[in-house]
């Protein structure tokens, strides 16, 4: 009779070959992390529900707070249409991340995908842009958290101090080593940010007028069905919508730490359905009731009292966002540095020193960005245009072509032709949005500083009502 240990080994091997499930940490081998044992962190411990919340938290946060302002620029109907189009494209891109991972198990980050498609140069370019993207996003998260601190404290402390506090808190929590252990914090953060957003959404609907509107005389919302923005204004607003969906590069790391990547598509569908429903609800309701007097971030639209309450709920959610945004690039650098080494999955001094060094380094760079560009709306649109589109559009079109181009030589079916056209379209529209959006964002930043003087770097100015 087969002994229990041998039976257990064969069972684990069968599961590993079918869905890459790793149930027994003693016999756990991963193409990215290598041997994962009980003496070190388990990097393959995120379930499908944890995947959903990590996906949603990587998207719902700062981006949703700028959606009503984007609708104000584009108009209600064009804004919703643009949001849905971006949602469809990014959902397909997110799906391609999971497909590419299952086809190429050694892929951990977007740099690995770039290396497969474009060689060593592609690996380095994609890796550098990935790190730049997340440190900028983490910086915007720290800026958003400082705005929250300013709002609940009535600007009791210098903004520069609040940014530093946000950076320190983000670094501390980001030092949790695995996404499996971070996922419970993501549940807390997602619940808090959704609560804060819903409070503002309900408040603007029941109040007489938004906080920034004239407080005397009759007032009716001046929302526009179709607006007439300039090209730079329109493309900047579209870039903000891209940023709201730009959690795509995080999905590489998330699927790599799933216990069973076969459930990735289920998690993705739940995530994108929930995210899109929240975005449309928040964007339409808040803009409908506030019109051109919508604040950005949107939590300031319902008056001082409601702003304090909503930001009070939002602080844990924004803190989790900063934590996740610091963790992702730090983990990327950490894995890249120690991959293939025993120190990657051990508790050695080299392991801990490298990991803490990565989180502190990423946190400090993000802090510098948050302090040097303290204009929330412009920073969000610049990140969405310059880095978000490249992380969410072009690589995924190339990934489909890389895996499927050769199939057309055997059977050039209508489906294959349609998918080639779609992939090329995603690459082209992503490139256009990146170039045009970056131009529009730079113009917006210059105009903001020329008109209002902006906020100086490392200043004590309150940015809670920036627009």
For each residue, the residues with C-beta under 8 A, 3 or more apart:
1:
2: 6 7
3: 6 7
4: 7 8
5: 8 9
6: 2 3 9 10
7: 2 3 4 10 11
8: 4 5 11 12 24
9: 5 6 12 13 27
10: 6 7 13 14
11: 7 8 14 15
12: 8 9 15 16 22 23 24 27
13: 9 10 16 17
14: 10 11 17 18
15: 11 12 18 19 21 22 23
16: 12 13 20 21 22 29
17: 13 14
18: 14 15 21
19: 15 260 261 262
20: 16 105 260 261 262
21: 15 16 18 259 260
22: 12 15 16 25 28 29 30 36 44 259
23: 12 15 259
24: 8 12 27 28
25: 22 28 36 37 38 42
26: 37 38
27: 9 12 24
28: 22 24 25 35 36 37 42 44
29: 16 22 34 35 36
30: 22 33 34 36 43 44
31: 105 106
32: 43 105 106 107 108 256 335 339
33: 30 36 43 44 335 344 345
34: 29 30 339 340 342 344 345
35: 28 29 345
36: 22 25 28 29 30 33 40 41 42 43 44 345
37: 25 26 28 40 345
38: 25 26
39: 346 347
40: 36 37 345 346 347 351
41: 36 177 178 345 347
42: 25 28 36 45 178 180
43: 30 32 33 36 178 180 256 257 345
44: 22 28 30 33 36 257 258 259
45: 42 178 180 181 257 259
46: 50 51 54 179 180 183 254 257 258 259
47: 50 51 183 258 259 260 263
48: 51 52 258 260 263 264 266 267
49: 52 53 267
50: 46 47 53 54 179 180 183 186
51: 46 47 48 54 55 254 255 258 263 264 267
52: 48 49 55 56 267 270 271
53: 49 50 56 57 183 186 187 190
54: 46 50 51 57 58 179 182 183 186 250 254 324
55: 51 52 58 59 94 247 250 251 254 267 268 271
56: 52 53 59 60 186 190 271 274 275
57: 53 54 60 61 186 189 190 320 321 324
58: 54 55 61 247 250 251 254 324 328
59: 55 56 63 244 245 246 247 271 275
60: 56 57 63 64 190 193 194 275 278
61: 57 58 64 65 141 144 193 317 318 321
62: 65 66 137 140 141 144 243 297 318 321 380
63: 59 60 66 67 240 241 243 244 245 246 380 384
64: 60 61 67 193 197 244 278 279 282 298
65: 61 62 144 197 296 297 298 299
66: 62 63 69 70 240 243 244 296 297 298 376 377 380 381
67: 63 64 70 71 79 83 240 241 244 279 282 283 298
68: 71 72 282 283 286 287 290 294 296 298 301
69: 66 72 73 237 240 294 295 296 298 377 467
70: 66 67 73 74 79 237 238 240 241 283
71: 67 68 74 75 76 79 80 237 283 284 287 294
72: 68 69 223 224 227 287 291 292 294
73: 69 70 79 227 229 233 234 236 237
74: 70 71 78 79 82 227 229 234 237 238
75: 71 78 79 224 225 226 227
76: 71 79 80 223 224 225 226 284 287 288
77: 80 81 225 226
78: 74 75 81 82 226 227
79: 67 70 71 73 74 75 76 82 83 237 241 283 287
80: 71 76 77 83 84 280 283 284
81: 77 78 84 85
82: 74 78 79 85 86 237 238 241
83: 67 79 80 86 87 241 244 276 279 280 283
84: 80 81 87 88 276 280
85: 81 82 88 89
86: 82 83 89 90 238 241 242 244 245
87: 83 84 90 91 245 272 275 276 279
88: 84 85 91 92
89: 85 86 92 93 392 393 426 429
90: 86 87 93 94 242 245 246 248 272 392 393
91: 87 88 94 95 268 272
92: 88 89 95 96 396 422 426
93: 89 90 96 97 248 392 393 396 426
94: 55 90 91 97 98 248 251 268 271 272
95: 91 92 98 99 265 268
96: 92 93 99 100 396 399 400
97: 93 94 100 101 248 251 252 255 396
98: 94 95 101 102 251 255 261 264 265 268
99: 95 96 102 103 399 403
100: 96 97 103 104 107 113 399 403
101: 97 98 104 105 107 252 255 256 261 264
102: 98 99 105 261 262 264
103: 99 100 403
104: 100 101 107 112 113 116
105: 20 31 32 101 102
106: 31 32 112
107: 32 100 101 104 112 113 116 252 256
108: 32 112 252 253 256 332 335 339
109: 112 113 127 130 249 252 253 256 332 335 336
110: 113 114 126 127 130 249 252 391 395
111: 114 115 123 124 126 127 130 332 336
112: 104 106 107 108 109 115 116 123
113: 100 104 107 109 110 116 117 126 252 395 399
114: 110 111 117 118 122 123 125 126 127 395
115: 111 112 118 119 120 122 123 126
116: 104 107 112 113 402
117: 113 114 122 395 398 399 402
118: 114 115 121 122 123 125 126
119: 115 122 123
120: 115 123 124
121: 118 124 125
122: 114 115 117 118 119 125 126
123: 111 112 114 115 118 119 120 126 127
124: 111 120 121 127 128
125: 114 118 121 122 128 129
126: 110 111 113 114 115 118 122 123 129 130 395
127: 109 110 111 114 123 124 130 131 332 336
128: 124 125 131 132
129: 125 126 132 133 387 390 391
130: 109 110 111 126 127 133 134 249 329 332 391
131: 127 128 134 135 329 332 333 362
132: 128 129 135 136 387
133: 129 130 136 137 246 249 383 387 388 391
134: 130 131 137 138 249 250 325 326 328 329 332 362
135: 131 132 138 139 329 362 365 366 369
136: 132 133 139 140 366 369 379 382 383 387
137: 62 133 134 140 141 246 325 383
138: 134 135 141 142 170 322 325 326 329 362 363 366 369
139: 135 136 142 143 365 366 367 368 369 370 373 379
140: 62 136 137 143 144 369 370 376 379 380 383
141: 61 62 137 138 144 145 166 170 318 321 322 325 366 370
142: 138 139 145 146 163 166 167 170 322 366 367 370
143: 139 140 146 147 163 166 370 373 374 376 379 463
144: 61 62 65 140 141 147 148 297 318 321 376
145: 141 142 148 149 162 163 166 169 170 315 318 319 322
146: 142 143 149 150 159 162 163 165 166 370 463
147: 143 144 150 151 297 311 376 463 464 466
148: 144 145 151 152 299 311 314 315 318
149: 145 146 152 153 157 162 165 166 315
150: 146 147 153 154 155 159 162 462 463 464
151: 147 148 154 299 300 307 308 311 464
152: 148 149 308 311 312 315
153: 149 150 156 157
154: 150 151
155: 150 159 462 464
156: 153
157: 149 153 161 162
158: 161 162 460
159: 146 150 155 162 163 374 455 459 460 461 462 463
160: 163 164 371 458 459 460
161: 157 158 164 165
162: 145 146 149 150 157 158 159 165 166
163: 142 143 145 146 159 160 166 167 367 370 371 374
164: 160 161 167 168 367
165: 146 149 161 162 168 169
166: 141 142 143 145 146 149 162 163 169 170 319 322 367 370
167: 142 163 164 170 171 322 363 364 366 367 370
168: 164 165 171 172 363
169: 145 165 166 172 173 319 322 323
170: 138 141 142 145 166 167 173 174 319 322 323 325 326 363 366
171: 167 168 174 175 326 359 360 363
172: 168 169 175
173: 169 170 176 185 319 320 322 323
174: 170 171 322 323 324 326 327 330 359 362 363
175: 171 172 355 356 359
176: 173 181 182 185 323 327
177: 41 181 355
178: 41 42 43 45 181 182 257
179: 46 50 54 182 183 253 254 257 327
180: 42 43 45 46 50 183 257
181: 45 176 177 178 184
182: 54 176 178 179 185 186 323 324 327
183: 46 47 50 53 54 179 180 186 187
184: 181 187 188
185: 173 176 182 188 189 320 323
186: 50 53 54 56 57 182 183 189 190 320 324
187: 53 183 184 190 191
188: 184 185 191 192 316 317 320
189: 57 185 186 192 193 316 317 318 319 320 321 323 324
190: 53 56 57 60 186 187 193 194 317 320
191: 187 188 194 195 317
192: 188 189 195 196 313 314 315 316 317 320
193: 60 61 64 189 190 196 197 313 314 317 318 321
194: 60 190 191 197 198 278 317
195: 191 192 198 199 313
196: 192 193 199 200 299 310 311 312 313 314 317
197: 64 65 193 194 200 201 278 282 298 299 310 314
198: 194 195 201 202
199: 195 196 202 203 302 306 309 310 313
200: 196 197 203 204 286 298 299 301 302 306 310
201: 197 198 204 205 281 282 285 286
202: 198 199 205 206
203: 199 200 206 207 302 303 306 310
204: 200 201 207 210 285 286 289 290 301 302
205: 201 202 285 289
206: 202 203
207: 203 204 210 289 302 303 306
208: 219
209: 213 214 215 219 293
210: 204 207 213 289 290 291 293 294 295 301 302 303
211: 293 295 300 301 302 303 304 307
212: 290 293 294 295 300 301 465
213: 209 210 219 290 291 293
214: 209 217 219
215: 209
216:
217: 214
218:
219: 208 209 213 214
220:
221: 288 289 290 291
222: 291 292 293
223: 72 76 287 288 289 290 291 292
224: 72 75 76 227 291
225: 75 76 77
226: 75 76 77 78
227: 72 73 74 75 78 224
228:
229: 73 74 233 234 237
230: 233 234
231: 234 235 436 440
232: 235 236 439 440 443 444
233: 73 229 230 236 237 440 444
234: 73 74 229 230 231 237 238 440
235: 231 232 238 239 385 433 436 437 439 440
236: 73 232 233 239 240 381 385 437 440 441 443 444
237: 69 70 71 73 74 79 82 229 233 234 240 241 381
238: 70 74 82 86 234 235 241 242 433 437
239: 235 236 242 243 381 382 384 385 388 389 433 437 440 441
240: 63 66 67 69 70 236 237 243 244 377 380 381 384
241: 63 67 70 79 82 83 86 237 238 244 245 384
242: 86 90 238 239 245 246 384 385 388 389 392 433 437
243: 62 63 66 239 240 246 380 381 383 384 388
244: 59 63 64 66 67 83 86 240 241 279 384
245: 59 63 86 87 90 241 242 248 275 392
246: 59 63 90 133 137 242 243 249 383 384 388 389 391 392
247: 55 58 59 250 251
248: 90 93 94 97 245 251 391 392 396
249: 109 110 130 133 134 246 252 328 391 392
250: 54 55 58 134 247 253 254 324 328
251: 55 58 94 97 98 247 248 254 255 268
252: 97 101 107 108 109 110 113 249 255 256
253: 108 109 179 250 256 257 328 331 332
254: 46 51 54 55 58 179 250 251 257 258
255: 51 97 98 101 251 252 258 261 264
256: 32 43 101 107 108 109 252 253
257: 43 44 45 46 178 179 180 253 254
258: 44 46 47 48 51 254 255 261 263 264
259: 21 22 23 44 45 46 47
260: 19 20 21 47 48 263
261: 19 20 98 101 102 255 258 264
262: 19 20 102
263: 47 48 51 258 260 266 267
264: 48 51 98 101 102 255 258 261 267 268
265: 95 98 268 269
266: 48 263 269 270
267: 48 49 51 52 55 263 264 270 271
268: 55 91 94 95 98 251 264 265 271 272
269: 265 266 272 273
270: 52 266 267 273 274
271: 52 55 56 59 94 267 268 274 275
272: 87 90 91 94 268 269 275 276
273: 269 270 276 277
274: 56 270 271 277 278
275: 56 59 60 87 245 271 272 278 279
276: 83 84 87 272 273 279 280
277: 273 274 280 281
278: 60 64 194 197 274 275 281 282
279: 64 67 83 87 244 275 276 282 283
280: 80 83 84 276 277 283 284
281: 201 277 278 284 285
282: 64 67 68 197 201 278 279 285 286 298
283: 67 68 70 71 79 80 83 279 280 286 287
284: 71 76 80 280 281 287 288
285: 201 204 205 281 282 288 289
286: 68 200 201 204 282 283 289 290 294 298 301
287: 68 71 72 76 79 223 283 284 290 291 294
288: 76 221 223 284 285 291
289: 204 205 207 210 221 223 285 286
290: 68 204 210 212 213 221 223 286 287 293 294 295 301
291: 72 210 213 221 222 223 224 287 288 294
292: 72 222 223
293: 209 210 211 212 213 222 290 301
294: 68 69 71 72 210 212 286 287 290 291 298 301 467
295: 69 210 211 212 290 298 299 300 301 465 467
296: 65 66 68 69 300 376 377 466 467
297: 62 65 66 144 147 300 376 464 466
298: 64 65 66 67 68 69 197 200 282 286 294 295 301
299: 65 148 151 196 197 200 295 302 307 310 311 314
300: 151 211 212 295 296 297 307 464 465
301: 68 200 204 210 211 212 286 290 293 294 295 298
302: 199 200 203 204 207 210 211 299 306 307 310
303: 203 207 210 211 306 307
304: 211 307 308
305: 308 309
306: 199 200 203 207 302 303 309 310
307: 151 211 299 300 302 303 304 310 311 464
308: 151 152 304 305 311 312
309: 199 305 306 312 313
310: 196 197 199 200 203 299 302 306 307 313 314
311: 147 148 151 152 196 299 307 308 314 315
312: 152 196 308 309 315
313: 192 193 195 196 199 309 310 316 317
314: 148 192 193 196 197 299 310 311 317 318
315: 145 148 149 152 192 311 312 318 319
316: 188 189 192 313 319 320
317: 61 188 189 190 191 192 193 194 196 313 314 320 321
318: 61 62 141 144 145 148 189 193 314 315 321 322
319: 145 166 169 170 173 189 315 316 322 323
320: 57 173 185 186 188 189 190 192 316 317 323 324
321: 57 61 62 141 144 189 193 317 318 324 325
322: 138 141 142 145 166 167 169 170 173 174 318 319 325 326
323: 169 170 173 174 176 182 185 189 319 320 326 327
324: 54 57 58 174 182 186 189 250 320 321 327 328
325: 134 137 138 141 170 321 322 328 329 366
326: 134 138 170 171 174 322 323 329 330 359 362 363 366
327: 174 176 179 182 323 324 330 331 359
328: 58 134 249 250 253 324 325 331 332
329: 130 131 134 135 138 325 326 332 333 362
330: 174 326 327 333 334 355 358 359 361 362 363
331: 253 327 328 334 335 358
332: 108 109 111 127 130 131 134 253 328 329 335 336
333: 131 329 330 336 337 358 361 362
334: 330 331 337 338 344 354 355 358
335: 32 33 108 109 331 332 338 339 344
336: 109 111 127 332 333 339
337: 333 334 354 358
338: 334 335 341 343 344 350 351 354
339: 32 34 108 335 336 344
340: 34 344
341: 338 344 350
342: 34 345 346 348
343: 338 346 348 350 351 354
344: 33 34 334 335 338 339 340 341 351
345: 33 34 35 36 37 40 41 43 342 351
346: 39 40 342 343 351
347: 39 40 41 351 352
348: 342 343 351 352
349: 352 353
350: 338 341 343 353 354
351: 40 338 343 344 345 346 347 348 354 355
352: 347 348 349 355 356
353: 349 350 356 357
354: 334 337 338 343 350 351 357 358
355: 175 177 330 334 351 352 358 359
356: 175 352 353 359 360
357: 353 354 360 361
358: 330 331 333 334 337 354 355 361 362
359: 171 174 175 326 327 330 355 356 362 363
360: 171 356 357 363 364
361: 330 333 357 358 364 365
362: 131 134 135 138 174 326 329 330 333 358 359 365 366
363: 138 167 168 170 171 174 326 330 359 360 366 367
364: 167 360 361 367 368
365: 135 139 361 362 368 369
366: 135 136 138 139 141 142 167 170 325 326 362 363 369 370
367: 139 142 163 164 166 167 363 364 370 371
368: 139 364 365 371 372
369: 135 136 138 139 140 365 366 372 373
370: 139 140 141 142 143 146 163 166 167 366 367 373 374
371: 160 163 367 368 374 457 458
372: 368 369 457 458
373: 139 143 369 370 378 379 382 445 457
374: 143 159 163 370 371 379 454 455 456 457 459 461 463
375: 378 379 445 448 449 454 455 463 466
376: 66 140 143 144 147 296 297 379 380 463 466
377: 66 69 240 296 380 381 444 448 466 467
378: 373 375 381 382 441 444 445 448
379: 136 139 140 143 373 374 375 376 382 383
380: 62 63 66 140 240 243 376 377 383 384
381: 66 236 237 239 240 243 377 378 384 385 437 440 441 444
382: 136 239 373 378 379 385 386 438 441 442 445
383: 133 136 137 140 243 246 379 380 386 387 388
384: 63 239 240 241 242 243 244 246 380 381 387 388 389 437 441
385: 235 236 239 242 381 382 388 389 433 434 436 437 438 440 441
386: 382 383 389 390 434 437 438 441
387: 129 132 133 136 383 384 390 391
388: 133 239 242 243 246 383 384 385 391 392
389: 239 242 246 384 385 386 392 393 394 430 431 433 434 437
390: 129 386 387 393 394 395 430 434
391: 110 129 130 133 246 248 249 387 388 395
392: 89 90 93 242 245 246 248 249 388 389 396 430
393: 89 90 93 389 390 396 397 426 427 429 430 431 433 434
394: 389 390 397 398 426 427 430 431 434
395: 110 113 114 117 126 390 391 398 399
396: 92 93 96 97 248 392 393 399 400 426
397: 393 394 400 401 422 423 424 425 426 427 430
398: 117 394 395 401 402 423 427
399: 96 99 100 113 117 395 396 402 403
400: 96 396 397 403 404 419 423
401: 397 398 404 405 420 423
402: 116 117 398 399 405
403: 99 100 103 399 400
404: 400 401 407 408 416 419 420
405: 401 402 408 420
406: 409 410
407: 404 410 411 416
408: 404 405 411 412 416 417 420
409: 406 412
410: 406 407
411: 407 408 416
412: 408 409 416 417
413: 416 417
414: 417 418
415: 418 419
416: 404 407 408 411 412 413 419 420
417: 408 412 413 414 420 421
418: 414 415 421 422
419: 400 404 415 416 422 423
420: 401 404 405 408 416 417 423 424
421: 417 418 424 425
422: 92 397 418 419 425 426
423: 397 398 400 401 419 420 426 427
424: 397 420 421 427 428
425: 397 421 422 428 429
426: 89 92 93 393 394 396 397 422 423 429 430
427: 393 394 397 398 423 424 430 431
428: 424 425 431 432
429: 89 393 425 426 432 433
430: 389 390 392 393 394 397 426 427 433 434
431: 389 393 394 427 428 434 435
432: 428 429 435 436
433: 235 238 239 242 385 389 393 429 430 436 437
434: 385 386 389 390 393 394 430 431 437 438
435: 431 432 438 439
436: 231 235 385 432 433 439 440
437: 235 236 238 239 242 381 384 385 386 389 433 434 440 441
438: 382 385 386 434 435 441 442
439: 232 235 435 436 442 443
440: 231 232 233 234 235 236 239 381 385 436 437 443 444
441: 236 239 378 381 382 384 385 386 437 438 444 445
442: 382 438 439 445 446
443: 232 236 439 440 446 447
444: 232 233 236 377 378 381 440 441 447 448
445: 373 375 378 382 441 442 448 449
446: 442 443 449 450
447: 443 444 450 451
448: 375 377 378 444 445 451 452 454
449: 375 445 446 452 453 454
450: 446 447
451: 447 448
452: 448 449
453: 449
454: 374 375 448 449
455: 159 374 375 459 461 463 466
456: 374 459 461
457: 371 372 373 374
458: 160 371 372
459: 159 160 374 455 456
460: 158 159 160
461: 159 374 455 456
462: 150 155 159 465
463: 143 146 147 150 159 374 375 376 455 466
464: 147 150 151 155 297 300 307
465: 212 295 300 462
466: 147 296 297 375 376 377 455 463
467: 69 294 295 296 377
